[in-house]
Amino acid sequence: MSSNPVAEGITNPPIDELLTKTDSKYRLVLYSAMRARQINAYYSQLGEGLLEYVGPLVDTHVQEKPLSIALREINEDLLTCEDYDPDAPPPATPSPEAVSEDFEL
C-alpha cells in the first residue's frame, strides 16, 4: 500500500472551506489577492530595511507562493474581511490632550 501525498497549494485549504469565510467567490478572490500583494511587498521590502507591511501570519515553506499563504491565513481565521463604506465618517481620534493625560508620569 502506497500513500499518495496530499496536494498543497490552491487545493489546500479546500475551496469549500474558504467559501465559508466570505459571502461570495468574488470577495474571496479580492480578499486573497490583496493579502497576497501585501505579503509579496513584505518580502520585497526586507532587503531595503523598511517595515511597512506585515509578513505572513502562518508558518511558510521556502517555495510557497504568496497566494497560498494568503489562503491559509484566511482559512485559519487570522484575517477578517470587513466592508468599507467610503461615505462613512472616519473613526474618531483622541485629542492630543486626552492622550497626554493617559500617559502622565
Backbone as CSV, one residue per row, in Angstrom:
resi,resn,N_x,N_y,N_z,CA_x,CA_y,CA_z,C_x,C_y,C_z
1,MET,0.836,-1.180,0.000,0.000,0.000,0.000,0.879,1.240,0.000
2,SER,0.681,2.063,-0.960,1.433,3.312,-1.006,0.472,4.462,-0.744
3,SER,0.974,5.430,-0.050,0.122,6.586,0.223,0.494,7.717,-0.716
4,ASN,-0.521,8.340,-1.245,-0.302,9.475,-2.131,-0.148,10.737,-1.289
5,PRO,0.809,11.590,-1.630,0.953,12.829,-0.866,-0.239,13.752,-1.100
6,VAL,-0.597,14.484,-0.070,-1.703,15.428,-0.168,-1.239,16.621,-0.990
7,ALA,-2.063,17.007,-1.944,-1.719,18.145,-2.798,-1.722,19.430,-1.983
8,GLU,-0.707,20.237,-2.152,-0.608,21.526,-1.476,-0.951,22.626,-2.468
9,GLY,-1.073,23.820,-1.982,-1.290,24.956,-2.868,-2.742,25.352,-2.928
10,ILE,-3.228,25.579,-4.112,-4.565,26.127,-4.296,-5.651,25.145,-3.846
11,THR,-5.358,23.851,-3.777,-6.350,22.880,-3.317,-6.289,22.669,-1.812
12,ASN,-5.325,23.240,-1.170,-5.210,23.107,0.274,-4.992,24.488,0.862
13,PRO,-5.918,25.081,1.517,-7.168,24.546,2.014,-8.214,24.406,0.908
14,PRO,-9.143,23.479,1.100,-10.175,23.250,0.080,-11.032,24.496,-0.152
15,ILE,-11.445,24.676,-1.377,-12.226,25.855,-1.759,-13.547,25.924,-0.992
16,ASP,-14.131,24.772,-0.679,-15.395,24.772,0.061,-15.226,25.383,1.451
17,GLU,-14.098,25.109,2.096,-13.838,25.703,3.410,-13.609,27.205,3.291
18,LEU,-12.895,27.615,2.246,-12.608,29.038,2.062,-13.871,29.843,1.784
19,LEU,-14.821,29.248,1.071,-16.055,29.969,0.740,-16.924,30.230,1.966
20,THR,-16.698,29.507,3.052,-17.447,29.781,4.279,-16.916,31.023,4.992
21,LYS,-15.744,31.502,4.599,-15.119,32.661,5.253,-15.589,33.992,4.667
22,THR,-16.146,33.965,3.458,-16.654,35.178,2.816,-18.042,34.897,2.255
23,ASP,-18.688,35.934,1.765,-20.047,35.736,1.263,-20.116,35.445,-0.228
24,SER,-18.983,35.497,-0.949,-19.011,35.183,-2.376,-17.617,34.809,-2.869
25,LYS,-17.583,34.144,-4.012,-16.300,33.793,-4.632,-15.544,35.051,-5.024
26,TYR,-16.269,36.034,-5.511,-15.657,37.285,-5.942,-14.921,37.958,-4.781
27,ARG,-15.570,38.030,-3.631,-14.942,38.650,-2.460,-13.731,37.845,-2.003
28,LEU,-13.808,36.527,-2.075,-12.665,35.692,-1.701,-11.471,35.974,-2.606
29,VAL,-11.722,36.128,-3.897,-10.644,36.428,-4.848,-10.015,37.780,-4.523
30,LEU,-10.840,38.801,-4.311,-10.313,40.133,-3.999,-9.539,40.134,-2.683
31,TYR,-10.111,39.501,-1.698,-9.543,39.432,-0.353,-8.187,38.723,-0.372
32,SER,-8.118,37.574,-1.009,-6.867,36.811,-1.041,-5.822,37.485,-1.927
33,ALA,-6.248,38.102,-3.030,-5.293,38.787,-3.910,-4.681,40.000,-3.215
34,MET,-5.491,40.741,-2.472,-4.973,41.907,-1.761,-3.939,41.485,-0.717
35,ARG,-4.256,40.432,0.019,-3.317,39.964,1.044,-2.054,39.392,0.404
36,ALA,-2.181,38.689,-0.720,-1.010,38.142,-1.413,-0.091,39.271,-1.873
37,ARG,-0.660,40.378,-2.334,0.165,41.530,-2.730,0.887,42.118,-1.525
38,GLN,0.232,42.162,-0.371,0.877,42.660,0.841,2.039,41.761,1.254
39,ILE,1.840,40.449,1.164,2.905,39.506,1.523,4.074,39.649,0.563
40,ASN,3.784,39.773,-0.723,4.832,39.952,-1.723,5.609,41.246,-1.463
41,ALA,4.903,42.324,-1.131,5.556,43.599,-0.826,6.403,43.483,0.440
42,TYR,5.939,42.699,1.405,6.711,42.490,2.633,8.061,41.864,2.312
43,TYR,8.063,40.817,1.495,9.323,40.163,1.137,10.218,41.098,0.329
44,SER,9.635,41.945,-0.499,10.417,42.887,-1.300,11.064,43.962,-0.435
45,GLN,10.390,44.391,0.613,10.902,45.470,1.448,11.955,45.007,2.445
46,LEU,12.080,43.711,2.677,13.052,43.226,3.652,14.470,43.650,3.299
47,GLY,14.814,43.602,2.020,16.153,43.983,1.592,16.424,45.469,1.736
48,GLU,15.363,46.266,1.768,15.508,47.712,1.866,15.515,48.202,3.308
49,GLY,15.239,47.315,4.257,15.223,47.706,5.658,13.951,48.412,6.096
50,LEU,12.925,48.400,5.267,11.653,49.026,5.616,10.737,47.990,6.249
51,LEU,9.873,48.423,7.116,8.894,47.521,7.721,7.507,48.138,7.606
52,GLU,7.064,48.316,6.377,5.777,48.949,6.117,4.636,47.936,6.106
53,TYR,4.900,46.694,5.689,3.862,45.674,5.556,4.065,44.567,6.584
54,VAL,2.980,43.889,6.912,3.020,42.776,7.854,3.340,41.507,7.091
55,GLY,4.249,40.717,7.623,4.637,39.469,6.984,3.594,38.386,7.171
56,PRO,3.876,37.195,6.692,2.939,36.080,6.812,2.591,35.784,8.267
57,LEU,1.339,35.463,8.509,0.854,35.158,9.854,0.857,33.664,10.142
58,VAL,1.258,32.858,9.169,1.353,31.408,9.326,2.775,30.981,8.990
59,ASP,3.154,29.800,9.430,4.463,29.265,9.063,4.480,28.992,7.569
60,THR,5.567,29.365,6.916,5.651,29.208,5.467,6.794,28.288,5.082
61,HIS,6.704,27.767,3.856,7.754,26.944,3.277,8.577,27.819,2.345
62,VAL,9.745,27.348,1.964,10.663,28.141,1.151,10.055,28.531,-0.185
63,GLN,9.427,27.610,-0.879,8.906,27.873,-2.220,7.406,28.175,-2.242
64,GLU,6.816,28.507,-1.111,5.378,28.751,-1.057,5.032,30.116,-1.650
65,LYS,4.027,30.143,-2.472,3.594,31.362,-3.157,2.771,32.249,-2.213
66,PRO,2.829,33.569,-2.413,2.062,34.478,-1.556,0.557,34.203,-1.550
67,LEU,-0.011,33.772,-2.681,-1.441,33.479,-2.712,-1.777,32.281,-1.827
68,SER,-0.948,31.261,-1.841,-1.180,30.096,-0.980,-1.093,30.487,0.488
69,ILE,-0.152,31.356,0.816,-0.016,31.833,2.193,-1.270,32.607,2.590
70,ALA,-1.734,33.487,1.719,-2.928,34.286,1.999,-4.153,33.403,2.204
71,LEU,-4.311,32.385,1.378,-5.465,31.489,1.517,-5.406,30.715,2.830
72,ARG,-4.225,30.305,3.248,-4.111,29.613,4.535,-4.422,30.557,5.694
73,GLU,-3.999,31.818,5.600,-4.316,32.798,6.644,-5.824,33.007,6.746
74,ILE,-6.485,33.099,5.613,-7.938,33.279,5.604,-8.624,32.056,6.198
75,ASN,-8.179,30.880,5.823,-8.790,29.645,6.305,-8.619,29.474,7.813
76,GLU,-7.508,29.932,8.357,-7.252,29.792,9.794,-7.819,30.958,10.603
77,ASP,-8.635,31.800,9.977,-9.292,32.941,10.634,-8.307,33.922,11.261
78,LEU,-7.149,34.087,10.642,-6.175,35.051,11.133,-6.420,36.441,10.557
79,LEU,-7.287,36.529,9.558,-7.648,37.799,8.931,-9.158,37.932,8.926
80,THR,-9.636,39.153,8.950,-11.066,39.391,8.816,-11.309,40.311,7.632
81,CYS,-12.395,40.084,6.961,-12.767,40.896,5.803,-13.980,41.728,6.204
82,GLU,-13.824,43.042,6.157,-14.911,43.930,6.537,-15.270,44.830,5.367
83,ASP,-16.543,45.165,5.276,-16.988,46.085,4.235,-16.438,47.476,4.521
84,TYR,-16.128,48.178,3.453,-15.627,49.547,3.561,-16.642,50.483,2.936
85,ASP,-17.071,51.462,3.684,-18.010,52.459,3.183,-17.270,53.785,3.037
86,PRO,-16.999,54.220,1.796,-16.241,55.458,1.619,-16.993,56.697,2.102
87,ASP,-18.315,56.602,2.251,-19.104,57.743,2.710,-19.193,57.822,4.231
88,ALA,-18.760,56.789,4.922,-18.834,56.774,6.377,-17.802,57.742,6.954
89,PRO,-18.129,58.371,8.069,-17.151,59.280,8.684,-15.956,58.485,9.219
90,PRO,-14.788,59.086,9.221,-13.613,58.376,9.739,-13.750,58.155,11.240
91,PRO,-13.091,57.148,11.778,-13.178,56.912,13.220,-12.597,58.096,13.988
92,ALA,-13.176,58.361,15.130,-12.730,59.491,15.942,-11.345,59.215,16.512
93,THR,-10.501,60.220,16.452,-9.170,60.099,17.055,-9.149,60.955,18.307
94,PRO,-8.498,60.480,19.346,-8.466,61.262,20.586,-7.632,62.529,20.399
95,SER,-7.990,63.551,21.142,-7.233,64.800,21.073,-5.866,64.600,21.722
96,PRO,-4.881,65.410,21.358,-3.552,65.275,21.980,-3.592,65.447,23.489
97,GLU,-4.503,66.298,23.992,-4.601,66.493,25.435,-5.070,65.216,26.124
98,ALA,-6.036,64.528,25.527,-6.551,63.291,26.118,-5.486,62.211,26.124
99,VAL,-4.691,62.154,25.090,-3.628,61.156,25.029,-2.566,61.455,26.066
100,SER,-2.196,62.734,26.218,-1.153,63.083,27.186,-1.625,62.838,28.610
101,GLU,-2.927,62.976,28.888,-3.448,62.692,30.220,-3.330,61.216,30.554
102,ASP,-3.464,60.351,29.558,-3.366,58.916,29.792,-1.945,58.487,30.115
103,PHE,-0.967,59.260,29.688,0.427,58.862,29.841,1.203,59.771,30.785
104,GLU,0.563,60.257,31.812,1.265,61.107,32.771,2.265,60.282,33.561
105,LEU,3.368,60.908,33.904,4.414,60.230,34.689,4.257,60.501,36.146
